[in-house]
């Protein structure tokens, strides 16, 4: 069955450093992959989408890579700030007409001042 | 644009009862997905509606059903509630089946006692 794995342990990073979160998937080949941020008690917020023919995508301090050979995506936050503290969810999707996105369990990121 | 609105925000039901959760999609979005999120877990896909037709379903029993209306608003119905149905229920809307990211509501917190 399709499986998504994210860092199960919380990630604690010093402010100003780069945070790197990992997403590995097995048993399928997503046409694109999305990353979301979720704060406690709130719905996820869409951050970035990267397609299978794109190796890297950037948005302000965020960078996402997508390696379809390794079946892995990396999510980087540069110059991290305490306000970046949240849970980050990886969501690969199929490209079919019945597309659905499947979420990983998320990685909790904590940026300490 | 107004975003995704869900109602109610909180709900307490008794085991065996039925519940209806409502979602108003973001203006212009024709695709709605529903997710169940248990504490500490990623959102689990229940089903997706595209132009009023169900076009994808996750691993949930038939007592979970839904509707999408001509204005693209949606309902999630759960019959014969079980204690394990206690969770945050999230509605997400998008244009063109998710190729541009999903907009999530803040969710309905359902507690079954």
Interface residues (C-beta under 8 A of the other chain):
Chain A: X4 X32 X34 X36 X41 X42 X43 X44 X45 X46 X49 X89 X93 X97 X98 X99 X100 X101 X102 X103 X104 X105 X106
Chain B: X4 X33 X35 X40 X41 X42 X43 X44 X45 X48 X50 X55 X56 X58 X88 X90 X92 X97 X98 X99 X100 X101 X102 X103 X104 X105 X106 X107
